[in-house]
Amino acid sequence: MPRLPDAVGRTFSSLSHRNFKLFFWGQLVSNSGNWLTTVAVTLLVLHRTGSGADVGLLSACQFGPILLLSAWAGLVADRSNKRHLLYLTQTLEMLQSVALAGLAFWRHSPTWALFAVSLVGGCMLAFDNPARRSFVNEMVSEGHVTNAVTLNSAMVNLSRIAGPAIGGALIVSVGYGWCFAGDAASYLVVLAALAAMRDGELRRAPRTPRGPGQVRAGLRYVAATPVLRVSFVLLAVIGTASYNFTVVFPLFVERGLHGSDGGYTLVYSLFSAGAVVGTLAVARREAVGPRSMVAGAVAFGVAMVVLAVVPDLAWAYLVVVAVGGTSVAYMTATTAIVQLRADPQMVGRVLALQTVLMVGTTPVGGPLLGLLADAAGGRAPVLVGGVAAVAAGVAAAVAFRRAGSDSVPTQAPTSQAAARAAATSATASTLRSTSPGVWASDGKSTS
């Protein structure tokens, strides 16, 4: 068993790279600010309209552009200087938060304007997400990529602890507008972090030259690899039915458990705390494979089912920690499987497709789950999400076994020779991606 200092050093090893350290702390502040916006705009729409369907429609506006634009946006990321592209997207997203603040401070602002600004923000997110996620690979050495991806996921989840809690406090004390204003200010930190990076220390991937059929080539690349194909089908099911927390949690707390805004924000913070613990627990993994992903999906589904039947908020506070931990265990396994094998010139497109399946499914799942909550109560969407994750996980296990890839590990190569050996032994059964921000974030974070 490793000594504690050795274990801690291994868990946080990628922070030894200066550029990634700047990125990590800048994004931690900015992501926390983004959660102020996510919480505030969701509750503002829910309280103005009283409709679960409208909450689902809001999520469709936020993430619908990802469904339509991500394949092209991933190609743009592959062709671009990612640091320069992030300057642009982060600045535009800051202006979106300023616009939301103006609408919130305007007491009689039309509700449709909130949907419209969220839709514009979704367009910017479609381009920001693949650029930001693939930029992680350029800030660290090859042997630290997996650790950097995992710590990036931990950072997103840390922000989901602070962001909803601060957002709840601001809403009840000074109002919604200051949540959006705080988010706008937080972008200044990440822009300063990007400016302070050293170009010479970046490990830039080769840019993809322009040419016909490049988006289709990315889709064929994914479809030709059995383990990736099965992984992405599983992700599509879970993304549609289970990973809609920004829609499901407020309806579950306020309608299913008769809680308040404070109860909702605390549930989200505890969910995120569980995700942080889960992320740090898997950060030390040196090998992840399809079995880990299937186990994570099934465990996540079981935790969701248990959450759906808790008797009150006190029990929900306990169970939602397990939901957070198991959700990130599943997503980290999916991330690692994709992360270590994609051709560097394809990575943006692969990440974009993963984003489509993870976040772009919200325009379908969000409104449907909102309508389900209106018709059957706030617990129903949680139960449906849990059952779907368990069923999809079991089906994926069968598919992996038939493809003969259920036991193939994915591990970080420490040299070019090790990378070639891993590629040979895996026979194209592992690919590469990064975590949500979702994992986006994210849950489906807008950060």
C-alpha positions as CSV (number, residue, x, y, z in Angstrom):
1,M,0.0,0.0,0.0
2,P,1.5,3.4,-1.0
3,R,2.4,5.9,1.6
4,L,0.0,8.8,2.0
5,P,2.3,11.4,0.5
6,D,3.0,9.2,-2.5
7,A,-0.7,8.6,-3.0
8,V,-1.5,12.3,-2.8
9,G,1.3,13.1,-5.2
10,R,0.0,10.6,-7.7
11,T,-3.6,11.9,-7.4
12,F,-2.6,15.5,-8.1
13,S,0.4,14.8,-10.4
14,S,-0.8,16.8,-13.4
15,L,-0.9,20.0,-11.4
16,S,2.9,20.0,-11.6
17,H,2.4,21.5,-15.1
18,R,2.2,25.3,-14.7
19,N,-0.2,25.8,-17.6
20,F,-2.6,23.2,-16.3
21,K,-2.4,24.6,-12.8
22,L,-3.5,28.0,-14.1
23,F,-6.3,26.4,-16.1
24,F,-7.5,24.4,-13.2
25,W,-7.8,27.3,-10.7
26,G,-9.2,29.7,-13.3
27,Q,-11.8,27.2,-14.4
28,L,-12.7,26.4,-10.8
29,V,-13.7,30.0,-10.2
30,S,-15.4,30.3,-13.6
31,N,-17.3,27.0,-13.3
32,S,-18.5,28.0,-9.8
33,G,-19.8,31.2,-11.4
34,N,-21.5,29.3,-14.1
35,W,-23.5,27.3,-11.6
36,L,-24.8,30.6,-10.2
37,T,-26.4,31.1,-13.6
38,T,-27.6,27.5,-14.0
39,V,-29.3,27.5,-10.6
40,A,-30.7,31.1,-11.0
41,V,-32.1,30.8,-14.5
42,T,-33.7,27.4,-13.8
43,L,-35.5,28.6,-10.6
44,L,-36.4,31.9,-12.2
45,V,-38.2,30.1,-15.1
46,L,-39.8,27.5,-12.7
47,H,-41.2,30.2,-10.4
48,R,-42.4,32.5,-13.3
49,T,-44.2,29.7,-15.2
50,G,-44.8,26.9,-12.7
51,S,-44.3,24.5,-15.5
52,G,-42.0,21.4,-15.6
53,A,-42.2,21.5,-19.4
54,D,-40.9,25.0,-19.5
55,V,-37.9,24.0,-17.3
56,G,-37.3,21.2,-19.9
57,L,-37.6,23.7,-22.7
58,L,-35.1,26.0,-21.1
59,S,-32.6,23.1,-21.0
60,A,-33.4,22.4,-24.7
61,C,-32.5,26.0,-25.4
62,Q,-29.3,25.8,-23.4
63,F,-28.1,22.5,-25.0
64,G,-30.0,22.1,-28.3
65,P,-27.3,23.9,-30.3
66,I,-24.8,21.3,-29.1
67,L,-27.0,18.7,-30.9
68,L,-26.9,20.6,-34.1
69,L,-23.5,22.3,-34.1
70,S,-21.1,20.0,-32.1
71,A,-19.8,17.9,-35.1
72,W,-18.8,21.1,-36.9
73,A,-17.6,22.8,-33.7
74,G,-15.3,19.8,-33.0
75,L,-13.8,20.2,-36.5
76,V,-13.3,23.9,-35.8
77,A,-11.4,22.9,-32.6
78,D,-9.2,20.5,-34.5
79,R,-8.3,23.2,-37.0
80,S,-7.8,26.0,-34.5
81,N,-5.4,27.3,-31.9
82,K,-7.4,26.2,-28.9
83,R,-6.1,28.8,-26.5
84,H,-7.1,31.6,-28.9
85,L,-10.5,30.0,-29.6
86,L,-11.1,29.8,-25.8
87,Y,-10.4,33.6,-25.5
88,L,-13.2,34.2,-27.9
89,T,-15.8,31.7,-26.5
90,Q,-15.2,32.6,-22.9
91,T,-15.5,36.4,-23.6
92,L,-18.8,35.8,-25.5
93,E,-20.2,33.6,-22.6
94,M,-19.3,36.4,-20.2
95,L,-21.4,38.8,-22.3
96,Q,-24.3,36.3,-22.1
97,S,-24.2,36.4,-18.3
98,V,-24.3,40.2,-18.5
99,A,-27.4,40.0,-20.7
100,L,-29.1,37.6,-18.2
101,A,-28.2,40.0,-15.3
102,G,-29.9,42.8,-17.2
103,L,-33.0,40.8,-17.8
104,A,-33.2,39.7,-14.1
105,F,-32.7,43.3,-12.8
106,W,-35.5,44.4,-15.2
107,R,-38.5,43.4,-13.1
108,H,-40.9,43.0,-16.0
109,S,-38.6,41.5,-18.6
110,P,-40.4,39.0,-20.9
111,T,-39.8,35.3,-20.1
112,W,-39.2,34.5,-23.7
113,A,-36.0,36.6,-23.5
114,L,-34.5,34.3,-21.0
115,F,-35.1,31.4,-23.4
116,A,-33.6,33.5,-26.3
117,V,-30.4,34.4,-24.4
118,S,-30.0,30.8,-23.2
119,L,-30.3,29.7,-26.8
120,V,-27.5,32.1,-27.8
121,G,-25.4,30.8,-24.9
122,G,-26.0,27.3,-26.1
123,C,-24.5,28.2,-29.5
124,M,-21.4,29.5,-27.8
125,L,-21.1,26.4,-25.6
126,A,-21.2,24.2,-28.6
127,F,-17.9,25.7,-29.7
128,D,-16.4,26.2,-26.3
129,N,-16.8,22.6,-25.1
130,P,-14.7,20.6,-27.5
131,A,-12.0,23.3,-27.5
132,R,-11.8,23.5,-23.8
133,R,-11.9,19.8,-23.2
134,S,-9.3,18.9,-25.9
135,F,-7.1,21.8,-24.7
136,V,-6.5,19.8,-21.5
137,N,-4.4,17.3,-23.5
138,E,-2.0,20.1,-24.6
139,M,-1.2,21.4,-21.2
140,V,0.3,18.2,-19.7
141,S,2.7,15.5,-20.8
142,E,1.4,12.4,-22.3
143,G,1.7,10.3,-19.2
144,H,-0.3,12.9,-17.2
145,V,-3.3,13.1,-19.6
146,T,-5.5,10.7,-17.8
147,N,-4.8,12.3,-14.4
148,A,-5.4,15.8,-15.9
149,V,-8.8,14.7,-17.3
150,T,-9.8,13.2,-14.0
151,L,-8.8,16.3,-12.0
152,N,-10.6,18.5,-14.6
153,S,-13.7,16.4,-13.7
154,A,-13.0,16.9,-10.0
155,M,-12.7,20.7,-10.6
156,V,-16.1,20.7,-12.3
157,N,-17.7,18.9,-9.4
158,L,-16.0,21.1,-6.8
159,S,-17.5,24.0,-8.5
160,R,-20.9,22.3,-8.3
161,I,-20.6,22.2,-4.6
162,A,-19.8,25.9,-4.2
163,G,-21.8,27.3,-7.1
164,P,-25.4,26.1,-6.2
165,A,-24.8,26.9,-2.5
166,I,-23.7,30.4,-3.2
167,G,-26.5,30.8,-5.8
168,G,-29.1,29.7,-3.3
169,A,-27.8,32.2,-0.8
170,L,-27.8,35.1,-3.3
171,I,-31.3,34.3,-4.6
172,V,-32.9,34.4,-1.2
173,S,-30.9,37.5,0.0
174,V,-30.3,39.9,-3.0
175,G,-32.1,38.3,-5.9
176,Y,-31.4,36.5,-9.2
177,G,-29.6,39.4,-11.0
178,W,-26.6,39.2,-8.7
179,C,-26.1,35.5,-9.5
180,F,-25.7,36.4,-13.2
181,A,-23.5,39.4,-12.4
182,G,-21.3,37.2,-10.3
183,D,-21.0,34.7,-13.1
184,A,-20.0,37.4,-15.5
185,A,-17.3,38.6,-13.1
186,S,-15.9,35.0,-12.7
187,Y,-14.9,34.9,-16.4
188,L,-12.3,37.6,-15.8
189,V,-10.3,35.0,-13.7
190,V,-10.3,32.4,-16.4
191,L,-9.3,35.0,-19.1
192,A,-6.4,36.1,-16.9
193,A,-5.3,32.5,-16.5
194,L,-5.3,32.0,-20.3
195,A,-3.3,35.1,-20.7
196,A,-0.7,34.0,-18.1
197,M,0.0,30.6,-19.8
198,R,3.3,30.0,-21.6
199,D,3.0,29.0,-25.2
200,G,6.3,27.2,-25.2
201,E,5.1,24.7,-22.6
202,L,2.0,23.7,-24.6
203,R,2.0,20.3,-26.3
204,R,0.0,21.2,-29.3
205,A,-1.7,18.6,-31.4
206,P,-1.3,18.9,-35.2
207,R,-4.0,20.9,-36.8
208,T,-6.4,19.1,-39.1
209,P,-6.1,20.5,-42.7
210,R,-9.2,21.5,-44.5
211,G,-10.8,18.9,-46.7
212,P,-14.2,17.4,-47.7
213,G,-16.1,14.9,-45.7
214,Q,-14.2,15.5,-42.4
215,V,-17.2,15.4,-40.1
216,R,-18.4,12.1,-41.8
217,A,-14.9,10.7,-41.3
218,G,-15.2,11.3,-37.6
219,L,-18.5,9.5,-37.5
220,R,-17.1,6.6,-39.4
221,Y,-14.1,6.5,-37.1
222,V,-16.4,6.1,-34.1
223,A,-18.7,3.5,-35.8
224,A,-15.8,1.3,-36.9
225,T,-14.6,0.6,-33.3
226,P,-16.9,-1.8,-31.4
227,V,-16.0,-0.7,-27.9
228,L,-16.6,2.9,-28.8
229,R,-19.8,2.2,-30.6
230,V,-21.3,0.3,-27.7
231,S,-20.0,2.9,-25.2
232,F,-21.7,5.8,-27.1
233,V,-25.0,3.9,-27.5
234,L,-25.0,3.4,-23.7
235,L,-24.1,7.1,-23.3
236,A,-27.0,8.1,-25.5
237,V,-29.5,6.3,-23.4
238,I,-28.1,7.6,-20.1
239,G,-27.7,11.1,-21.5
240,T,-31.3,11.2,-22.6
241,A,-33.0,9.6,-19.6
242,S,-30.7,9.9,-16.6
243,Y,-28.3,12.8,-16.9
244,N,-30.8,15.7,-16.8
245,F,-30.1,16.8,-13.2
246,T,-30.8,20.5,-13.9
247,V,-34.3,19.6,-15.0
248,V,-35.0,16.6,-12.6
249,F,-33.6,17.8,-9.3
250,P,-35.6,21.1,-8.8
251,L,-38.8,19.2,-9.8
252,F,-38.0,16.3,-7.6
253,V,-37.2,18.5,-4.5
254,E,-40.0,21.0,-4.9
255,R,-42.8,18.7,-6.1
256,G,-41.8,15.2,-5.0
257,L,-40.5,16.1,-1.6
258,H,-42.2,19.5,-1.1
259,G,-38.9,21.2,-0.4
260,S,-37.7,24.8,-1.1
261,D,-35.2,26.5,-3.2
262,G,-32.7,26.0,-0.4
263,G,-33.4,22.3,-0.3
264,Y,-32.8,22.1,-4.1
265,T,-29.5,23.9,-3.9
266,L,-28.3,21.8,-1.0
267,V,-29.3,18.6,-2.9
268,Y,-27.2,19.7,-5.8
269,S,-24.3,20.6,-3.6
270,L,-24.3,17.2,-1.8
271,F,-24.7,15.5,-5.2
272,S,-21.6,17.4,-6.3
273,A,-19.7,16.5,-3.1
274,G,-20.4,12.8,-3.8
275,A,-19.1,13.4,-7.4
276,V,-15.9,14.9,-6.0
277,V,-15.2,12.0,-3.7
278,G,-15.9,9.6,-6.6
279,T,-13.6,11.5,-8.9
280,L,-10.7,11.5,-6.4
281,A,-11.3,7.8,-5.8
282,V,-10.9,6.9,-9.4
283,A,-8.1,9.4,-10.1
284,R,-5.5,6.8,-8.9
285,R,-6.8,4.2,-11.3
286,E,-4.1,3.1,-13.8
287,A,-6.5,0.9,-15.8
288,V,-10.1,1.3,-16.8
289,G,-12.1,-0.8,-19.2
290,P,-15.6,-1.7,-20.4
291,R,-16.3,-3.6,-17.2
292,S,-15.7,-0.5,-15.1
293,M,-18.0,1.5,-17.3
294,V,-20.8,-1.1,-17.1
295,A,-20.4,-1.4,-13.3
296,G,-20.6,2.4,-13.0
297,A,-23.7,2.7,-15.1
298,V,-25.5,0.0,-13.2
299,A,-24.5,1.4,-9.8
300,F,-25.6,4.8,-10.9
301,G,-29.0,3.5,-12.0
302,V,-29.5,1.7,-8.7
303,A,-28.7,4.9,-6.7
304,M,-31.2,6.8,-8.8
305,V,-33.9,4.3,-8.1
306,V,-33.2,4.5,-4.4
307,L,-33.3,8.3,-4.5
308,A,-36.7,8.1,-6.3
309,V,-38.3,6.4,-3.3
310,V,-36.8,8.2,-0.3
311,P,-39.4,9.3,2.2
312,D,-38.1,12.9,2.8
313,L,-35.4,15.4,2.2
314,A,-33.2,14.1,5.0
315,W,-32.9,10.8,3.3
316,A,-32.5,12.5,-0.1
317,Y,-29.4,14.4,1.3
318,L,-27.8,11.1,2.1
319,V,-28.7,9.1,-1.1
320,V,-27.8,11.9,-3.5
321,V,-24.2,11.7,-2.4
322,A,-24.2,8.1,-3.7
323,V,-25.8,9.3,-6.9
324,G,-23.1,11.8,-7.4
325,G,-20.3,9.3,-6.7
326,T,-21.6,6.6,-9.0
327,S,-22.4,9.1,-11.8
328,V,-18.8,10.3,-12.0
329,A,-17.5,6.7,-11.7
330,Y,-19.5,5.8,-14.8
331,M,-18.5,9.0,-16.7
332,T,-14.8,8.7,-15.8
333,A,-14.7,5.2,-17.2
334,T,-16.4,6.3,-20.4
335,T,-13.9,9.2,-20.6
336,A,-10.8,7.1,-20.0
337,I,-11.9,4.5,-22.6
338,V,-12.0,7.2,-25.3
339,Q,-9.2,9.3,-24.1
340,L,-6.2,7.2,-24.8
341,R,-6.6,6.0,-28.3
342,A,-8.1,8.6,-30.7
343,D,-5.9,10.0,-33.4
344,P,-4.8,13.5,-32.3
345,Q,-6.2,14.9,-35.5
346,M,-9.6,13.3,-34.8
347,V,-9.9,14.1,-31.1
348,G,-12.0,17.2,-31.5
349,R,-14.6,15.4,-33.5
350,V,-14.7,12.4,-31.1
351,L,-15.1,14.8,-28.2
352,A,-17.8,16.7,-30.1
353,L,-19.8,13.4,-30.7
354,Q,-19.5,12.5,-27.0
355,T,-20.8,15.9,-26.1
356,V,-23.7,15.5,-28.5
357,L,-24.6,12.2,-26.8
358,M,-24.0,13.5,-23.3
359,V,-25.4,17.1,-23.5
360,G,-27.1,17.4,-26.9
361,T,-29.6,14.7,-25.9
362,T,-31.1,17.3,-23.4
363,P,-33.4,18.8,-26.0
364,V,-35.1,15.4,-26.2
365,G,-34.8,14.2,-22.6
366,G,-35.3,17.5,-20.8
367,P,-38.7,18.4,-22.1
368,L,-39.9,14.8,-21.9
369,L,-38.9,14.4,-18.3
370,G,-40.5,17.8,-17.5
371,L,-43.7,16.7,-19.1
372,L,-43.5,13.4,-17.1
373,A,-43.1,15.4,-13.9
374,D,-46.1,17.5,-14.8
375,A,-48.2,14.3,-15.4
376,A,-46.9,11.8,-12.8
377,G,-45.1,13.9,-10.2
378,G,-41.6,14.9,-9.3
379,R,-40.3,11.4,-8.4
380,A,-41.2,9.9,-11.8
381,P,-38.3,11.3,-13.8
382,V,-35.8,10.1,-11.2
383,L,-37.2,6.6,-11.3
384,V,-37.2,6.5,-15.1
385,G,-33.6,7.6,-15.2
386,G,-32.5,5.0,-12.8
387,V,-34.3,2.1,-14.5
388,A,-32.9,3.3,-17.9
389,A,-29.3,3.3,-16.6
390,V,-29.6,-0.2,-15.2
391,A,-31.2,-1.6,-18.3
392,A,-28.7,0.1,-20.6
393,G,-25.8,-1.1,-18.5
394,V,-26.9,-4.7,-18.6
395,A,-27.4,-4.5,-22.4
396,A,-24.0,-2.9,-22.9
397,A,-22.4,-5.7,-20.9
398,V,-23.9,-8.3,-23.2
399,A,-22.8,-6.3,-26.3
400,F,-19.2,-6.0,-25.0
401,R,-19.0,-9.7,-24.3
402,R,-20.2,-10.5,-27.8
403,A,-17.6,-8.2,-29.2
404,G,-15.0,-9.8,-27.1
405,S,-14.0,-6.5,-25.5
406,D,-15.4,-6.8,-22.0
407,S,-12.0,-7.3,-20.3
408,V,-9.7,-5.1,-22.4
409,P,-8.1,-2.5,-20.1
410,T,-7.4,1.1,-21.0
411,Q,-4.3,2.6,-19.4
412,A,-2.1,5.6,-19.8
413,P,1.0,5.0,-21.9
414,T,4.2,6.4,-20.4
415,S,6.2,6.4,-23.7
416,Q,5.7,6.1,-27.4
417,A,6.6,2.4,-27.2
418,A,4.1,1.8,-24.4
419,A,1.5,3.6,-26.5
420,R,2.1,1.4,-29.5
421,A,2.0,-1.7,-27.3
422,A,-1.3,-0.6,-25.8
423,A,-2.7,0.1,-29.2
424,T,-1.6,-3.3,-30.5
425,S,-3.0,-5.3,-27.5
426,A,-6.2,-3.4,-27.5
427,T,-6.8,-3.9,-31.2
428,A,-8.7,-0.7,-31.6
429,S,-11.0,-1.5,-28.7
430,T,-10.2,1.7,-26.7
431,L,-10.5,5.3,-27.7
432,R,-10.1,8.7,-26.2
433,S,-12.2,11.5,-24.8
434,T,-12.4,13.9,-21.8
435,S,-14.8,14.2,-18.9
436,P,-18.1,16.2,-19.0
437,G,-18.4,19.6,-17.8
438,V,-20.9,19.1,-18.0
439,W,-19.2,16.7,-17.3
440,A,-19.8,19.6,-18.2
441,S,-19.7,19.2,-17.1
442,D,-20.8,18.7,-16.7
443,G,-24.2,16.8,-14.9
444,K,-24.6,19.0,-17.9
445,S,-22.7,22.0,-16.9
446,T,-22.8,25.1,-19.1
447,S,-19.3,25.9,-18.0
